[in-house]
Amino acid sequence: MKKITFSQVLNFAVILLFAFIMLAPYLWMITTSLKPRNMMGEPPYLFPTYFRFENYQIAWKAAPFLRYYINTLIVAVAVIASRIVLASLAAYSFAIMKFKGRDLIFLLFLGTMMIPFQSIIIPSYQLARDFNWFNTYQVLIVPRMVDAFSIFLLRQNFISIPKDYLDAAKMDGCNDWQTLWKIVFPLATPTVLTMSLFTFLFIWNDFLWPLLVANAEKMRVIQVGLQAFSGRYQVEWTYMMAGTVMATILPILLFFLAQKQFISGIMKSGIKG
């Protein structure tokens, strides 16, 4: 049997400690959501002693959470699909194609990542007003269709693809379009899934822009719906926490299902650590 060293035990203990620190707020949220309303005066604890699952049913009926879920999923799927197409085209141009000023243009794209969204929110809001897009799906989708980080992530993966594959595709008569979608894109599937997961989590947690431009009841996404729900139930912490738990279930399940592909995509994209 392999001997376990003290440093390995120490590393494992540190990992467990940080895992517990990260899980503690979520455990507290779950235990609060399962408490009876008259027990909110008790000191906080991490492991449930009450199991009032009807709190979830009350919270679900108190606000149209199903509508919030559907709106958020529609926006997330549309944005993910658009980013896969547009980011793949841009990443292929920056990684494979050769043209004058390519690296400078790529650096300019990366520079947009350092511009905070708050600095462009006023002109973006004015454009949405001029287009008469308030409380529509396009105001939630179109501004998010292109993302510099998605382009960077795919470009880092595309440049790692062996040149022999590209040369073989050219010898077989493939043009750039065919090379991208038949050779390069399938080889980059883990990175594409990683980019899609990042995008989904971003859309799922997006709050400020949807709050400004799509705050009608029928167009609210999940985070704006939770904000409206908390405003409606300022004292009912059990129902608020139940609604929050319901909003976190889908992202957590998605992450666990795509965990292997997510780690593989991160490793292949060159942004390890």
MOBEL-V431881 format. One record per residue. PHI is phi in radians with two decimals (NA if undefined). OMEGA is omega in whole degrees, 0 to 359 (999 if undefined). D_LAST is the distance of its C-alpha to the last C-alpha in Angstrom with 1 decimal. Layout:
phi = [PHI | PHI]
omega = [OMEGA | OMEGA]
d_last = [D_LAST | D_LAST]
This chain:
phi = [NA | -1.27 | -1.31 | -1.55 | -1.53 | -1.11 | -1.12 | -1.16 | -1.09 | -1.13 | -1.07 | -1.11 | -1.15 | -1.14 | -1.09 | -1.09 | -1.09 | -1.19 | -1.11 | -1.15 | -1.08 | -1.28 | -1.46 | -0.98 | -1.09 | -1.20 | -1.10 | -1.12 | -1.11 | -1.17 | -1.11 | -1.17 | -1.19 | -1.73 | -1.34 | -1.21 | -1.07 | -1.44 | -1.86 | -1.22 | -1.37 | -1.22 | -1.08 | -1.16 | -2.55 | -1.72 | -2.01 | -1.16 | -1.99 | -2.05 | -2.37 | -1.62 | -1.23 | -1.18 | -1.03 | -1.18 | -1.14 | -1.14 | -1.13 | -1.08 | -1.44 | -1.30 | -2.47 | -1.34 | -1.10 | -1.07 | -1.13 | -1.08 | -1.08 | -1.09 | -1.03 | -1.16 | -1.15 | -1.06 | -1.13 | -1.10 | -1.11 | -1.14 | -1.19 | -1.09 | -1.08 | -1.17 | -1.21 | -1.05 | -1.22 | -1.20 | -1.19 | -1.13 | -1.10 | -1.17 | -1.12 | -1.12 | -1.12 | -1.34 | -1.72 | -1.90 | -1.30 | -2.05 | -2.67 | -1.18 | 1.40 | -1.05 | -1.16 | -1.15 | -1.11 | -1.12 | -1.11 | -1.12 | -1.07 | -1.11 | -1.08 | -1.17 | -1.18 | -1.59 | -1.56 | -1.16 | -1.08 | -1.08 | -1.34 | -2.03 | -1.25 | -1.20 | -1.10 | -1.12 | -1.12 | -1.14 | -1.12 | -1.06 | -1.17 | -1.14 | -1.41 | 1.03 | -1.76 | -1.01 | 1.03 | -2.31 | -1.23 | -1.15 | -1.25 | -1.54 | -1.72 | -1.02 | -1.14 | -1.83 | -1.24 | -2.09 | -2.49 | -1.13 | -1.16 | -1.11 | -1.10 | -1.06 | -1.07 | -1.24 | -1.09 | -1.09 | -1.34 | -1.10 | -1.26 | -1.55 | -1.27 | -0.96 | -1.15 | -1.07 | -1.10 | -1.20 | -1.14 | -1.13 | -1.13 | -1.16 | -1.14 | -1.44 | 1.59 | -1.36 | -1.49 | -1.09 | -1.09 | -1.19 | -1.09 | -1.11 | -1.50 | -1.79 | -2.04 | -1.24 | -1.06 | -1.07 | -1.23 | -1.76 | -0.98 | -1.05 | -1.21 | -1.09 | -1.14 | -1.10 | -1.06 | -1.13 | -1.17 | -1.00 | -1.11 | -1.06 | -1.14 | -1.12 | -1.15 | -1.13 | -1.72 | -1.16 | -2.28 | -1.11 | -1.12 | -1.06 | -1.11 | -1.37 | -1.97 | -2.54 | -1.79 | -1.19 | -0.94 | -1.34 | -1.98 | -1.19 | -1.57 | -1.11 | -1.24 | -1.17 | -1.10 | -1.14 | -1.11 | -1.15 | -1.16 | -1.18 | -1.18 | -1.34 | -2.19 | -1.23 | -1.85 | -1.45 | -1.14 | -1.11 | -1.27 | -1.10 | -1.20 | -1.11 | -1.12 | -1.17 | -1.05 | -1.09 | -1.32 | -1.72 | -1.11 | -1.11 | -1.05 | -1.16 | -1.06 | -1.11 | -1.12 | -1.15 | -1.19 | -1.86 | -1.09 | -1.12 | -1.17 | -1.11 | -1.15 | -1.08 | -1.14 | -1.11 | -1.12 | -1.39 | -1.49 | 1.44 | -2.05 | -1.12 | 1.31]
omega = [180 | 182 | 179 | 182 | 179 | 181 | 177 | 177 | 180 | 179 | 179 | 180 | 179 | 179 | 178 | 180 | 181 | 177 | 179 | 179 | 180 | 182 | 185 | 179 | 180 | 177 | 179 | 179 | 180 | 181 | 178 | 181 | 182 | 181 | 166 | 183 | 184 | 180 | 183 | 179 | 179 | 176 | 181 | 177 | 191 | 184 | 189 | 171 | 174 | 183 | 179 | 182 | 177 | 175 | 179 | 179 | 179 | 180 | 180 | 181 | 183 | 179 | 181 | 182 | 178 | 177 | 177 | 178 | 183 | 179 | 182 | 179 | 178 | 180 | 182 | 181 | 180 | 181 | 179 | 180 | 180 | 180 | 178 | 182 | 186 | 180 | 177 | 179 | 181 | 181 | 177 | 179 | 183 | 185 | 189 | 184 | 180 | 177 | 185 | 179 | 183 | 183 | 179 | 179 | 179 | 177 | 177 | 176 | 179 | 180 | 179 | 178 | 182 | 178 | 180 | 182 | 181 | 182 | 180 | 186 | 180 | 176 | 177 | 178 | 179 | 176 | 178 | 178 | 181 | 178 | 182 | 184 | 183 | 178 | 174 | 178 | 184 | 179 | 177 | 187 | 189 | 180 | 182 | 188 | 181 | 183 | 182 | 181 | 178 | 177 | 179 | 182 | 181 | 180 | 179 | 177 | 182 | 182 | 178 | 180 | 181 | 182 | 180 | 178 | 181 | 178 | 179 | 178 | 178 | 179 | 178 | 176 | 179 | 171 | 183 | 180 | 180 | 178 | 180 | 190 | 181 | 183 | 188 | 184 | 178 | 179 | 182 | 184 | 179 | 179 | 176 | 178 | 177 | 177 | 179 | 179 | 176 | 181 | 180 | 180 | 178 | 180 | 182 | 182 | 182 | 184 | 191 | 182 | 177 | 179 | 183 | 192 | 183 | 184 | 174 | 184 | 184 | 184 | 182 | 171 | 193 | 183 | 176 | 176 | 177 | 178 | 178 | 179 | 179 | 176 | 179 | 182 | 184 | 183 | 185 | 183 | 180 | 180 | 177 | 179 | 176 | 177 | 179 | 178 | 179 | 180 | 182 | 185 | 185 | 177 | 180 | 178 | 181 | 180 | 181 | 179 | 184 | 186 | 182 | 179 | 180 | 181 | 178 | 179 | 178 | 180 | 183 | 182 | 177 | 178 | 180 | 175 | 999]
d_last = [31.0 | 27.8 | 27.9 | 25.4 | 24.5 | 24.3 | 20.7 | 19.8 | 22.0 | 20.5 | 16.9 | 18.4 | 20.4 | 17.6 | 15.7 | 19.1 | 19.7 | 16.7 | 17.5 | 21.1 | 20.3 | 18.5 | 21.4 | 24.2 | 24.8 | 24.9 | 27.3 | 29.4 | 29.6 | 30.9 | 33.4 | 34.7 | 35.2 | 37.3 | 39.5 | 43.1 | 43.8 | 46.1 | 43.5 | 41.1 | 42.6 | 41.1 | 38.3 | 34.8 | 33.5 | 30.6 | 32.5 | 35.2 | 38.9 | 40.3 | 39.8 | 41.4 | 39.9 | 42.6 | 40.5 | 38.2 | 41.4 | 42.8 | 39.6 | 39.4 | 43.0 | 42.9 | 40.7 | 40.2 | 36.7 | 37.4 | 38.0 | 34.8 | 32.9 | 34.7 | 34.2 | 30.4 | 30.2 | 32.4 | 30.3 | 26.9 | 28.4 | 30.0 | 26.9 | 24.7 | 27.5 | 28.0 | 24.3 | 24.1 | 27.3 | 26.8 | 23.1 | 23.9 | 26.9 | 25.1 | 22.1 | 24.7 | 26.6 | 23.8 | 22.4 | 25.7 | 28.7 | 29.9 | 31.8 | 32.5 | 30.2 | 27.3 | 24.5 | 26.2 | 26.4 | 22.8 | 21.9 | 24.4 | 22.7 | 19.3 | 21.4 | 22.6 | 19.2 | 20.1 | 23.5 | 23.7 | 25.6 | 28.1 | 29.4 | 30.5 | 31.6 | 35.2 | 35.8 | 34.0 | 36.3 | 39.3 | 38.5 | 38.3 | 41.6 | 43.3 | 42.3 | 43.6 | 40.4 | 40.2 | 39.7 | 39.0 | 36.1 | 35.8 | 34.9 | 31.9 | 30.9 | 31.8 | 29.8 | 26.6 | 27.3 | 25.2 | 21.7 | 19.9 | 16.4 | 17.8 | 19.3 | 16.2 | 14.3 | 17.4 | 18.2 | 15.0 | 16.0 | 19.6 | 19.4 | 18.0 | 21.1 | 23.7 | 26.5 | 29.0 | 28.6 | 29.3 | 32.3 | 33.6 | 33.5 | 35.5 | 38.0 | 38.5 | 39.4 | 36.4 | 36.0 | 32.7 | 33.0 | 33.6 | 30.8 | 28.3 | 29.4 | 30.6 | 28.2 | 24.9 | 24.5 | 25.0 | 22.5 | 19.8 | 20.7 | 17.3 | 15.7 | 18.9 | 18.7 | 15.1 | 16.6 | 19.7 | 18.0 | 16.3 | 19.8 | 21.6 | 19.8 | 20.4 | 24.0 | 24.5 | 23.5 | 25.2 | 28.0 | 29.3 | 30.3 | 31.9 | 33.7 | 35.3 | 36.4 | 36.8 | 38.1 | 41.1 | 41.3 | 41.2 | 38.1 | 35.8 | 32.3 | 30.9 | 29.5 | 32.7 | 34.7 | 33.2 | 33.9 | 37.5 | 37.8 | 36.7 | 39.3 | 41.9 | 41.1 | 40.4 | 41.6 | 41.0 | 37.6 | 37.9 | 38.3 | 35.6 | 33.1 | 34.4 | 33.8 | 30.2 | 29.5 | 31.0 | 28.8 | 25.6 | 26.8 | 26.1 | 22.4 | 21.7 | 23.7 | 22.1 | 18.5 | 19.8 | 21.8 | 19.0 | 16.2 | 16.3 | 16.5 | 13.7 | 11.1 | 12.9 | 12.8 | 9.1 | 9.0 | 12.1 | 11.4 | 9.3 | 6.5 | 3.8 | 0.0]
